[in-house]
Amino acid sequence: MSAPAPLVRRTAVEGLGTAALVAVVVGSGIQATALTHDIGLQLLANSLATVFGLGVLIALLGPVSGAHFNPAVTLAAWFTGRRTGDTTTTLRDVLAYVPAQIAGAITGAVLADAMFAKPLVHFATHDRSAGHLWLSEVVATAGLVWLIFGLARAGRAHLAPLLVASYIGAAYWFTSSTSFANPAVTIGRAFTDTFAGIAPASVLPFVAAQLVGAATGLGLVALCFGRPASASEDEVVVPHGRQQACAPTLSASAEESALT
């Protein structure tokens, strides 16, 4: 079994992966609004780009860090590990990953704006303060965590790049919030006043709803799969580090993100 990558490398990968994810989300949103005025087509283009981008990022970077790209997934992995004795995601990892994910998300939004000659930092004015949107974020994040940890418990985590990306794509359409489901991505999207933006005043309720959703998702995993028989059943997103040799059988991103 190979040793885990150094924490510095894993943290850098989490930051870079989250930055790339947000660049995909924001950049595709800008491109979509430039090409069509049809809101449905804009959302379709934005969601498809996110699906493809997230799947690629999980497959590429998952073997290094687990491809969480999402503080909610990182916190869920740490909490689950405390109960099972798994040390794949430690408190030290959480304290390194989460700031890197947030910094990466902000960087990704600024990068997307730069690529389309937008102001580098222009806080969003798109207000998303409504109860049905918060409920959507609870549902979207719960489903994401349920999927990620459920795949690991079912021995199907090798399908995570495909299934996590597919779920986020679907959640764009079945939630009224278009499924941010990721505190870091939510914060990053406040820095761009474009199609994918969220007003800074709307960020905190979204993040709170996402954390409630993550806890709900872990409850669904316990309900459906029971308590894990061993720590090795709780690998997150894709196997990495010391479990890398077992890759075919196994975060989030988002992550997703993810995600978005």
Backbone as CSV, one residue per row, in Angstrom:
resi,resn,N_x,N_y,N_z,CA_x,CA_y,CA_z,C_x,C_y,C_z
1,MET,0.843,-1.188,0.000,0.000,0.000,0.000,0.880,1.241,0.000
2,SER,0.586,2.213,-0.851,1.398,3.409,-0.932,1.085,4.355,0.211
3,ALA,2.066,5.159,0.585,1.875,6.138,1.641,1.040,7.292,1.124
4,PRO,0.283,7.974,2.013,-0.499,9.123,1.563,0.409,10.249,1.095
5,ALA,-0.086,11.050,0.190,0.670,12.213,-0.250,0.850,13.165,0.912
6,PRO,1.924,13.959,0.919,2.115,14.935,1.999,0.922,15.873,2.104
7,LEU,0.658,16.331,3.314,-0.498,17.201,3.529,-0.420,18.458,2.671
8,VAL,0.776,19.007,2.493,0.925,20.209,1.671,0.444,19.945,0.245
9,ARG,0.786,18.784,-0.301,0.365,18.462,-1.662,-1.140,18.238,-1.727
10,ARG,-1.670,17.511,-0.756,-3.110,17.254,-0.751,-3.893,18.557,-0.599
11,THR,-3.398,19.453,0.238,-4.069,20.743,0.434,-4.027,21.568,-0.846
12,ALA,-2.868,21.575,-1.513,-2.753,22.302,-2.775,-3.724,21.751,-3.809
13,VAL,-3.867,20.432,-3.864,-4.784,19.800,-4.810,-6.234,20.189,-4.500
14,GLU,-6.589,20.244,-3.218,-7.943,20.664,-2.863,-8.210,22.109,-3.293
15,GLY,-7.219,22.972,-3.092,-7.386,24.354,-3.515,-7.474,24.489,-5.021
16,LEU,-6.577,23.811,-5.726,-6.574,23.882,-7.186,-7.839,23.270,-7.781
17,GLY,-8.253,22.142,-7.233,-9.455,21.487,-7.748,-10.695,22.339,-7.548
18,THR,-10.805,22.974,-6.371,-11.958,23.837,-6.121,-11.918,25.064,-7.012
19,ALA,-10.717,25.613,-7.227,-10.576,26.762,-8.129,-11.016,26.399,-9.540
20,ALA,-10.576,25.253,-10.018,-10.950,24.816,-11.355,-12.456,24.597,-11.458
21,LEU,-13.040,24.004,-10.420,-14.478,23.762,-10.431,-15.259,25.072,-10.521
22,VAL,-14.893,26.052,-9.716,-15.609,27.325,-9.737,-15.370,28.057,-11.056
23,ALA,-14.160,27.947,-11.600,-13.897,28.556,-12.910,-14.812,27.961,-13.976
24,VAL,-15.043,26.658,-13.902,-15.958,26.004,-14.846,-17.386,26.515,-14.650
25,VAL,-17.831,26.570,-13.400,-19.207,26.990,-13.112,-19.436,28.434,-13.538
26,VAL,-18.549,29.318,-13.120,-18.725,30.745,-13.421,-18.472,31.028,-14.903
27,GLY,-17.386,30.466,-15.428,-17.053,30.713,-16.829,-18.120,30.232,-17.786
28,SER,-18.651,29.054,-17.545,-19.702,28.541,-18.433,-20.975,29.363,-18.309
29,GLY,-21.231,29.901,-17.115,-22.388,30.772,-16.943,-22.243,32.058,-17.736
30,ILE,-21.041,32.642,-17.716,-20.795,33.860,-18.491,-20.940,33.567,-19.988
31,GLN,-20.333,32.469,-20.422,-20.404,32.109,-21.837,-21.849,31.878,-22.275
32,ALA,-22.606,31.187,-21.437,-23.989,30.878,-21.788,-24.820,32.139,-21.953
33,THR,-24.654,33.107,-21.061,-25.448,34.334,-21.160,-25.017,35.183,-22.358
34,ALA,-23.773,35.019,-22.796,-23.307,35.760,-23.972,-23.848,35.161,-25.269
35,LEU,-24.147,33.862,-25.244,-24.553,33.166,-26.469,-26.063,33.104,-26.669
36,THR,-26.827,33.174,-25.576,-28.282,33.066,-25.699,-28.963,33.839,-24.589
37,HIS,-30.165,34.306,-24.872,-30.977,34.991,-23.866,-32.027,34.060,-23.268
38,ASP,-32.043,32.842,-23.724,-32.995,31.850,-23.214,-32.478,31.306,-21.884
39,ILE,-33.227,31.531,-20.799,-32.768,31.121,-19.474,-32.587,29.602,-19.386
40,GLY,-33.498,28.873,-20.030,-33.393,27.416,-20.007,-32.121,26.928,-20.679
41,LEU,-31.783,27.497,-21.817,-30.547,27.117,-22.506,-29.314,27.543,-21.703
42,GLN,-29.394,28.680,-21.048,-28.290,29.115,-20.208,-28.031,28.110,-19.092
43,LEU,-29.100,27.688,-18.441,-28.953,26.727,-17.353,-28.469,25.376,-17.869
44,LEU,-28.955,24.976,-19.049,-28.521,23.717,-19.636,-27.021,23.745,-19.920
45,ALA,-26.546,24.820,-20.527,-25.121,24.931,-20.831,-24.291,24.946,-19.553
46,ASN,-24.743,25.698,-18.566,-24.030,25.796,-17.294,-23.959,24.442,-16.587
47,SER,-25.067,23.716,-16.572,-25.098,22.431,-15.881,-24.264,21.375,-16.602
48,LEU,-24.324,21.357,-17.935,-23.534,20.373,-18.687,-22.034,20.606,-18.497
49,ALA,-21.614,21.862,-18.554,-20.199,22.160,-18.340,-19.764,21.733,-16.948
50,THR,-20.624,21.957,-15.964,-20.290,21.568,-14.587,-20.186,20.055,-14.452
51,VAL,-21.094,19.325,-15.064,-21.052,17.855,-15.017,-19.729,17.345,-15.577
52,PHE,-19.376,17.801,-16.760,-18.152,17.315,-17.390,-16.915,17.751,-16.606
53,GLY,-16.892,19.007,-16.177,-15.742,19.513,-15.445,-15.543,18.806,-14.118
54,LEU,-16.619,18.624,-13.377,-16.509,17.978,-12.073,-16.070,16.526,-12.212
55,GLY,-16.639,15.809,-13.180,-16.237,14.417,-13.384,-14.758,14.287,-13.685
56,VAL,-14.252,15.155,-14.539,-12.825,15.130,-14.885,-11.967,15.428,-13.666
57,LEU,-12.347,16.437,-12.880,-11.546,16.830,-11.722,-11.508,15.728,-10.664
58,ILE,-12.628,15.069,-10.430,-12.642,13.982,-9.450,-11.749,12.834,-9.911
59,ALA,-11.859,12.459,-11.185,-11.049,11.360,-11.710,-9.560,11.698,-11.685
60,LEU,-9.231,12.950,-11.997,-7.830,13.350,-12.080,-7.188,13.525,-10.708
61,LEU,-7.862,14.212,-9.800,-7.234,14.621,-8.540,-7.647,13.776,-7.334
62,GLY,-8.693,12.974,-7.502,-9.147,12.134,-6.396,-8.076,11.244,-5.798
63,PRO,-7.223,10.601,-6.612,-6.199,9.726,-6.034,-5.185,10.445,-5.151
64,VAL,-5.113,11.776,-5.233,-4.159,12.513,-4.391,-4.793,12.926,-3.067
65,SER,-5.963,13.584,-3.139,-6.543,14.160,-1.920,-7.890,13.568,-1.529
66,GLY,-8.491,12.792,-2.423,-9.846,12.327,-2.188,-10.871,13.144,-2.930
67,ALA,-10.445,14.264,-3.537,-11.323,15.109,-4.360,-12.568,15.557,-3.614
68,HIS,-12.389,16.125,-2.429,-13.537,16.666,-1.709,-14.051,17.926,-2.411
69,PHE,-13.175,18.949,-2.546,-13.509,20.236,-3.165,-14.717,20.877,-2.492
70,ASN,-14.986,20.518,-1.254,-16.234,20.909,-0.608,-16.076,20.774,0.911
71,PRO,-16.131,21.880,1.668,-16.007,21.774,3.124,-17.045,20.866,3.767
72,ALA,-18.243,20.807,3.207,-19.278,19.943,3.780,-18.870,18.478,3.698
73,VAL,-18.257,18.091,2.585,-17.791,16.711,2.421,-16.598,16.445,3.339
74,THR,-15.678,17.400,3.428,-14.514,17.241,4.298,-14.942,17.083,5.754
75,LEU,-15.865,17.923,6.208,-16.340,17.835,7.589,-17.092,16.526,7.830
76,ALA,-17.871,16.088,6.857,-18.585,14.820,7.004,-17.613,13.648,7.079
77,ALA,-16.548,13.707,6.280,-15.546,12.640,6.315,-14.829,12.606,7.654
78,TRP,-14.499,13.774,8.172,-13.827,13.845,9.476,-14.740,13.325,10.586
79,PHE,-16.004,13.751,10.562,-16.940,13.325,11.599,-17.142,11.812,11.562
80,THR,-17.299,11.276,10.371,-17.468,9.829,10.232,-16.225,9.091,10.691
81,GLY,-15.048,9.608,10.347,-13.803,8.978,10.758,-13.623,8.940,12.262
82,ARG,-14.093,9.983,12.956,-14.005,9.998,14.423,-14.786,8.839,15.026
83,ARG,-15.911,8.508,14.421,-16.766,7.445,14.968,-16.240,6.058,14.627
84,THR,-15.543,5.930,13.518,-15.107,4.603,13.070,-13.639,4.322,13.356
85,GLY,-12.906,5.353,13.773,-11.477,5.174,13.991,-10.656,5.325,12.726
86,ASP,-11.294,5.744,11.635,-10.584,5.964,10.378,-9.791,7.268,10.472
87,THR,-8.539,7.250,10.013,-7.699,8.446,10.080,-7.420,9.023,8.693
88,THR,-8.240,8.657,7.705,-8.039,9.183,6.355,-8.193,10.703,6.330
89,THR,-9.212,11.224,7.030,-9.414,12.666,7.135,-9.349,13.054,8.603
90,THR,-8.267,13.684,9.008,-8.058,14.072,10.396,-8.442,15.536,10.594
91,LEU,-8.465,15.968,11.855,-8.744,17.372,12.138,-7.690,18.263,11.489
92,ARG,-6.459,17.806,11.447,-5.401,18.565,10.768,-5.718,18.731,9.290
93,ASP,-6.239,17.680,8.668,-6.644,17.777,7.266,-7.767,18.801,7.088
94,VAL,-8.738,18.764,7.996,-9.862,19.705,7.913,-9.358,21.141,7.988
95,LEU,-8.464,21.403,8.941,-7.953,22.763,9.134,-7.112,23.226,7.953
96,ALA,-6.584,22.304,7.178,-5.824,22.659,5.974,-6.729,22.716,4.753
97,TYR,-7.588,21.723,4.592,-8.425,21.622,3.393,-9.421,22.776,3.270
98,VAL,-10.144,23.077,4.347,-11.253,24.028,4.245,-10.789,25.425,3.825
99,PRO,-9.759,26.002,4.453,-9.295,27.306,3.956,-8.802,27.241,2.511
100,ALA,-8.154,26.133,2.138,-7.681,25.989,0.757,-8.851,25.931,-0.213
101,GLN,-9.911,25.238,0.165,-11.093,25.150,-0.697,-11.748,26.521,-0.870
102,ILE,-11.842,27.278,0.214,-12.453,28.608,0.133,-11.594,29.539,-0.713
103,ALA,-10.276,29.546,-0.447,-9.370,30.390,-1.231,-9.392,29.984,-2.699
104,GLY,-9.446,28.685,-2.960,-9.509,28.206,-4.333,-10.785,28.642,-5.021
105,ALA,-11.915,28.600,-4.314,-13.188,28.996,-4.910,-13.179,30.472,-5.297
106,ILE,-12.633,31.315,-4.428,-12.549,32.746,-4.742,-11.632,32.964,-5.937
107,THR,-10.499,32.257,-5.940,-9.553,32.372,-7.060,-10.203,31.935,-8.369
108,GLY,-10.972,30.862,-8.326,-11.637,30.369,-9.536,-12.631,31.373,-10.096
109,ALA,-13.379,32.050,-9.200,-14.333,33.052,-9.658,-13.615,34.237,-10.300
110,VAL,-12.528,34.682,-9.669,-11.753,35.803,-10.224,-11.139,35.411,-11.570
111,LEU,-10.639,34.188,-11.668,-10.053,33.709,-12.918,-11.086,33.690,-14.038
112,ALA,-12.284,33.196,-13.742,-13.340,33.160,-14.761,-13.678,34.568,-15.234
113,ASP,-13.806,35.498,-14.311,-14.082,36.882,-14.693,-12.966,37.432,-15.575
114,ALA,-11.719,37.112,-15.221,-10.579,37.608,-16.002,-10.606,37.050,-17.422
115,MET,-10.973,35.785,-17.566,-10.997,35.164,-18.897,-12.033,35.797,-19.819
116,PHE,-13.068,36.419,-19.227,-14.122,37.036,-20.035,-14.098,38.560,-19.918
117,ALA,-12.947,39.100,-19.504,-12.746,40.556,-19.428,-13.780,41.243,-18.543
118,LYS,-14.195,40.541,-17.477,-15.089,41.138,-16.492,-14.250,41.767,-15.377
119,PRO,-14.843,42.648,-14.570,-14.113,43.148,-13.397,-13.653,41.980,-12.530
120,LEU,-12.407,42.011,-12.093,-11.861,40.853,-11.384,-12.612,40.549,-10.098
121,VAL,-12.978,41.570,-9.362,-13.775,41.376,-8.154,-14.950,42.337,-8.210
122,HIS,-16.132,41.778,-8.424,-17.359,42.565,-8.452,-18.403,41.736,-7.723
123,PHE,-18.689,42.112,-6.487,-19.572,41.287,-5.667,-20.946,41.143,-6.311
124,ALA,-21.469,39.951,-6.222,-22.732,39.624,-6.880,-23.884,40.429,-6.297
125,THR,-24.861,40.708,-7.120,-26.073,41.402,-6.691,-27.307,40.502,-6.783
126,HIS,-27.080,39.227,-7.134,-28.195,38.279,-7.283,-28.626,37.788,-5.901
127,ASP,-29.710,38.357,-5.397,-30.214,37.968,-4.072,-30.863,36.585,-4.147
128,ARG,-30.463,35.731,-3.226,-31.020,34.372,-3.177,-31.521,34.071,-1.762
129,SER,-32.205,35.027,-1.177,-32.695,34.891,0.202,-34.170,34.510,0.192
130,ALA,-34.436,33.220,0.335,-35.825,32.743,0.381,-35.836,31.343,0.981
131,GLY,-36.891,31.047,1.704,-36.977,29.764,2.392,-36.915,28.573,1.466
132,HIS,-37.550,28.673,0.289,-37.540,27.521,-0.614,-36.140,27.270,-1.174
133,LEU,-35.325,28.323,-1.294,-33.947,28.140,-1.753,-33.107,27.468,-0.670
134,TRP,-33.309,27.856,0.570,-32.570,27.224,1.670,-32.943,25.750,1.787
135,LEU,-34.249,25.458,1.656,-34.675,24.055,1.677,-34.013,23.290,0.538
136,SER,-33.925,23.900,-0.636,-33.278,23.251,-1.775,-31.818,22.930,-1.475
137,GLU,-31.145,23.832,-0.775,-29.746,23.580,-0.431,-29.604,22.450,0.588
138,VAL,-30.531,22.355,1.517,-30.530,21.214,2.450,-30.682,19.920,1.668
139,VAL,-31.656,19.889,0.756,-31.924,18.680,-0.022,-30.741,18.348,-0.923
140,ALA,-30.207,19.343,-1.630,-29.108,19.097,-2.559,-27.875,18.570,-1.852
141,THR,-27.527,19.176,-0.719,-26.324,18.751,0.002,-26.535,17.403,0.674
142,ALA,-27.728,17.178,1.211,-28.025,15.873,1.803,-27.878,14.770,0.762
143,GLY,-28.413,14.999,-0.426,-28.307,14.000,-1.480,-26.873,13.751,-1.893
144,LEU,-26.071,14.820,-1.948,-24.666,14.673,-2.329,-23.900,13.832,-1.317
145,VAL,-24.056,14.146,-0.040,-23.360,13.384,1.006,-23.876,11.954,1.068
146,TRP,-25.157,11.776,0.928,-25.757,10.434,0.905,-25.150,9.605,-0.219
147,LEU,-25.016,10.218,-1.389,-24.444,9.511,-2.533,-22.978,9.163,-2.307
148,ILE,-22.182,10.136,-1.917,-20.739,9.918,-1.777,-20.438,8.828,-0.754
149,PHE,-21.009,8.968,0.435,-20.709,8.005,1.493,-21.439,6.685,1.269
150,GLY,-22.600,6.756,0.621,-23.302,5.523,0.293,-22.546,4.689,-0.718
151,LEU,-21.941,5.340,-1.722,-21.132,4.610,-2.699,-19.963,3.906,-2.014
152,ALA,-19.329,4.612,-1.079,-18.199,3.997,-0.377,-18.648,2.793,0.431
153,ARG,-19.780,2.928,1.113,-20.273,1.839,1.953,-20.752,0.658,1.106
154,ALA,-21.186,0.934,-0.109,-21.668,-0.133,-0.991,-20.556,-0.735,-1.842
155,GLY,-19.322,-0.254,-1.668,-18.216,-0.762,-2.471,-18.251,-0.300,-3.915
156,ARG,-18.901,0.829,-4.176,-19.050,1.329,-5.548,-18.367,2.683,-5.731
157,ALA,-17.442,3.028,-4.865,-16.857,4.368,-4.917,-16.041,4.614,-6.181
158,HIS,-15.660,3.567,-6.893,-14.961,3.774,-8.159,-15.865,4.445,-9.201
159,LEU,-17.172,4.469,-8.936,-18.112,5.124,-9.844,-18.314,6.597,-9.506
160,ALA,-17.625,7.087,-8.470,-17.861,8.447,-7.994,-17.683,9.521,-9.060
161,PRO,-16.622,9.494,-9.890,-16.507,10.560,-10.888,-17.740,10.697,-11.765
162,LEU,-18.300,9.587,-12.177,-19.484,9.613,-13.033,-20.737,9.981,-12.254
163,LEU,-20.954,9.313,-11.111,-22.219,9.454,-10.414,-22.325,10.766,-9.641
164,VAL,-21.238,11.219,-9.032,-21.291,12.496,-8.316,-21.537,13.635,-9.309
165,ALA,-20.820,13.610,-10.430,-21.036,14.645,-11.449,-22.466,14.583,-11.999
166,SER,-22.966,13.389,-12.219,-24.334,13.237,-12.742,-25.361,13.763,-11.740
167,TYR,-25.138,13.477,-10.472,-26.069,13.962,-9.449,-26.118,15.487,-9.425
168,ILE,-24.941,16.115,-9.456,-24.911,17.577,-9.437,-25.626,18.144,-10.665
169,GLY,-25.415,17.512,-11.818,-26.113,17.956,-13.018,-27.620,17.852,-12.876
170,ALA,-28.087,16.752,-12.305,-29.525,16.582,-12.092,-30.058,17.602,-11.089
171,ALA,-29.267,17.838,-10.023,-29.718,18.746,-8.970,-29.806,20.188,-9.433
172,TYR,-29.067,20.550,-10.471,-29.248,21.869,-11.088,-30.715,22.083,-11.449
173,TRP,-31.365,20.980,-11.871,-32.713,21.084,-12.430,-33.812,20.759,-11.446
174,PHE,-33.561,19.899,-10.453,-34.670,19.556,-9.555,-34.686,20.371,-8.272
175,THR,-33.732,21.309,-8.100,-33.776,22.210,-6.955,-33.955,23.645,-7.453
176,SER,-34.683,24.441,-6.691,-34.918,25.832,-7.093,-33.677,26.701,-6.925
177,SER,-32.713,26.235,-6.119,-31.477,26.997,-5.894,-30.416,26.693,-6.943
178,THR,-30.663,25.743,-7.813,-29.714,25.186,-8.787,-28.529,24.527,-8.107
179,SER,-28.721,24.047,-6.892,-27.789,23.138,-6.214,-26.355,23.650,-6.115
180,PHE,-26.155,24.628,-5.235,-24.787,25.011,-4.894,-24.136,23.855,-4.123
181,ALA,-24.778,23.422,-3.021,-24.396,22.228,-2.255,-22.937,22.226,-1.812
182,ASN,-22.354,23.409,-1.615,-20.922,23.485,-1.326,-20.621,24.853,-0.725
183,PRO,-20.249,24.918,0.568,-19.971,26.215,1.193,-18.858,26.999,0.512
184,ALA,-17.785,26.342,0.098,-16.680,27.053,-0.551,-17.113,27.646,-1.882
185,VAL,-17.811,26.864,-2.675,-18.301,27.346,-3.966,-19.272,28.500,-3.765
186,THR,-20.112,28.418,-2.746,-21.048,29.495,-2.444,-20.302,30.796,-2.157
187,ILE,-19.275,30.719,-1.324,-18.482,31.905,-0.998,-17.798,32.439,-2.255
188,GLY,-17.206,31.556,-3.043,-16.520,31.990,-4.255,-17.451,32.691,-5.224
189,ARG,-18.668,32.200,-5.350,-19.613,32.764,-6.310,-20.143,34.130,-5.886
190,ALA,-19.886,34.531,-4.647,-20.250,35.879,-4.211,-19.329,36.931,-4.811
191,PHE,-18.188,36.502,-5.353,-17.189,37.429,-5.875,-17.367,37.728,-7.361
192,THR,-18.447,37.255,-7.961,-18.679,37.492,-9.389,-20.119,37.905,-9.623
193,ASP,-20.314,39.056,-10.208,-21.664,39.535,-10.481,-22.095,39.082,-11.873
194,THR,-22.214,37.768,-12.019,-22.569,37.164,-13.299,-23.673,36.143,-13.079
195,PHE,-23.967,35.363,-14.092,-25.062,34.386,-14.065,-25.011,33.486,-12.830
196,ALA,-23.815,33.084,-12.423,-23.664,32.126,-11.322,-23.512,32.788,-9.961
197,GLY,-23.591,34.114,-9.900,-23.297,34.813,-8.659,-24.366,34.667,-7.591
198,ILE,-23.974,34.976,-6.360,-24.897,35.017,-5.224,-24.508,36.211,-4.365
199,ALA,-25.465,37.044,-4.017,-25.197,38.238,-3.231,-24.562,37.858,-1.890
200,PRO,-23.570,38.599,-1.428,-22.912,38.273,-0.149,-23.890,38.094,1.011
201,ALA,-24.955,38.870,1.050,-25.926,38.745,2.139,-26.660,37.403,2.114
202,SER,-26.661,36.734,0.977,-27.347,35.440,0.855,-26.443,34.262,1.181
203,VAL,-25.151,34.519,1.367,-24.189,33.425,1.515,-24.373,32.664,2.826
204,LEU,-24.451,33.368,3.941,-24.493,32.695,5.244,-25.678,31.747,5.388
205,PRO,-26.901,32.149,5.034,-28.019,31.186,5.110,-27.810,29.975,4.203
206,PHE,-27.217,30.172,3.024,-26.934,29.051,2.134,-25.957,28.081,2.791
207,VAL,-24.891,28.609,3.377,-23.888,27.761,4.014,-24.507,27.004,5.195
208,ALA,-25.317,27.692,5.984,-25.978,27.027,7.109,-26.871,25.889,6.621
209,ALA,-27.625,26.133,5.555,-28.487,25.090,4.997,-27.670,23.917,4.480
210,GLN,-26.527,24.199,3.882,-25.663,23.141,3.361,-25.100,22.269,4.488
211,LEU,-24.748,22.881,5.596,-24.228,22.107,6.729,-25.334,21.243,7.338
212,VAL,-26.539,21.781,7.408,-27.676,20.966,7.857,-27.889,19.806,6.893
213,GLY,-27.769,20.092,5.609,-27.918,19.039,4.608,-26.866,17.955,4.736
214,ALA,-25.614,18.352,5.033,-24.548,17.359,5.199,-24.856,16.428,6.367
215,ALA,-25.322,16.998,7.480,-25.683,16.175,8.634,-26.847,15.248,8.289
216,THR,-27.804,15.765,7.542,-28.946,14.948,7.119,-28.483,13.812,6.209
217,GLY,-27.551,14.116,5.309,-27.029,13.085,4.422,-26.358,11.959,5.180
218,LEU,-25.587,12.295,6.211,-24.953,11.248,7.023,-26.007,10.411,7.737
219,GLY,-27.094,11.062,8.161,-28.187,10.301,8.776,-28.817,9.325,7.792
220,LEU,-28.956,9.744,6.537,-29.507,8.854,5.515,-28.577,7.673,5.246
221,VAL,-27.259,7.924,5.259,-26.301,6.830,5.075,-26.459,5.809,6.194
222,ALA,-26.548,6.298,7.440,-26.700,5.386,8.578,-28.012,4.608,8.487
223,LEU,-29.079,5.296,8.046,-30.376,4.639,7.931,-30.361,3.544,6.871
224,CYS,-29.714,3.825,5.744,-29.729,2.876,4.624,-28.701,1.762,4.748
225,PHE,-27.551,2.059,5.351,-26.454,1.092,5.360,-26.040,0.632,6.756
226,GLY,-26.638,1.206,7.805,-26.244,0.858,9.153,-24.876,1.421,9.487
227,ARG,-24.368,1.057,10.648,-23.052,1.516,11.047,-21.990,0.703,10.330
228,PRO,-20.883,1.332,9.935,-19.847,0.599,9.188,-19.202,-0.482,10.031
229,ALA,-18.907,-1.623,9.370,-18.251,-2.722,10.073,-16.775,-2.442,10.297
230,SER,-16.183,-1.598,9.445,-14.760,-1.273,9.578,-14.519,0.109,9.003
231,ALA,-13.420,0.716,9.444,-13.104,2.069,8.996,-12.887,2.130,7.498
232,SER,-12.410,1.044,6.909,-12.074,1.073,5.484,-13.298,1.252,4.599
233,GLU,-14.497,1.076,5.185,-15.700,1.254,4.385,-16.062,2.715,4.190
234,ASP,-15.339,3.605,4.844,-15.719,5.008,4.788,-14.758,5.863,3.985
235,GLU,-14.157,5.317,2.930,-13.365,6.144,2.021,-14.287,7.154,1.345
236,VAL,-13.794,8.365,1.128,-14.638,9.425,0.613,-14.264,9.767,-0.820
237,VAL,-15.260,9.836,-1.676,-15.182,10.154,-3.093,-14.378,9.118,-3.855
238,VAL,-13.055,9.139,-3.784,-12.232,8.100,-4.400,-11.101,7.756,-3.456
239,PRO,-10.536,6.550,-3.543,-9.457,6.167,-2.645,-8.200,6.969,-2.934
240,HIS,-7.461,7.278,-1.893,-6.242,8.042,-2.083,-5.244,7.667,-1.010
241,GLY,-3.997,8.049,-1.224,-2.977,7.805,-0.225,-2.779,6.338,0.057
242,ARG,-2.928,5.963,1.325,-2.611,4.598,1.725,-3.572,3.576,1.116
243,GLN,-4.748,4.011,0.653,-5.677,3.080,0.031,-5.554,3.050,-1.486
244,GLN,-4.606,3.792,-2.050,-4.559,3.962,-3.498,-4.412,2.642,-4.245
245,ALA,-3.743,1.669,-3.643,-3.540,0.393,-4.327,-4.850,-0.360,-4.524
246,CYS,-5.887,0.036,-3.769,-7.173,-0.646,-3.864,-8.152,0.137,-4.722
247,ALA,-7.646,0.977,-5.601,-8.470,1.940,-6.319,-9.741,1.381,-6.934
248,PRO,-9.750,0.206,-7.566,-10.983,-0.221,-8.211,-12.128,-0.445,-7.246
249,THR,-11.873,-0.607,-5.961,-12.959,-0.919,-5.035,-13.127,0.110,-3.939
250,LEU,-12.706,1.190,-4.053,-12.832,2.072,-2.934,-13.324,1.286,-1.684
251,SER,-13.843,12.757,-2.290,-14.429,12.783,-1.602,-15.281,12.620,-1.873
252,ALA,-15.863,15.884,-2.228,-16.431,15.378,-2.267,-15.692,15.787,-2.668
253,SER,-16.157,17.067,-4.406,-16.065,17.529,-4.595,-16.475,17.635,-4.281
254,ALA,-17.347,17.845,-4.154,-18.173,18.777,-4.299,-18.799,18.071,-4.134
255,GLU,-17.512,17.681,-4.278,-17.486,18.001,-4.124,-17.946,18.222,-3.920
256,GLU,-18.353,18.796,-6.601,-18.909,19.467,-6.450,-18.788,19.479,-5.888
257,SER,-18.148,20.154,-6.349,-18.090,21.016,-6.310,-18.151,20.575,-6.205
258,ALA,-19.620,20.579,-5.704,-19.488,20.637,-6.027,-19.210,21.888,-6.114
259,LEU,-21.592,21.221,-5.190,-20.910,21.836,-6.086,-21.197,23.213,-6.354
260,THR,-21.877,23.148,-6.900,-22.149,24.466,-7.418,-22.956,25.140,-6.373
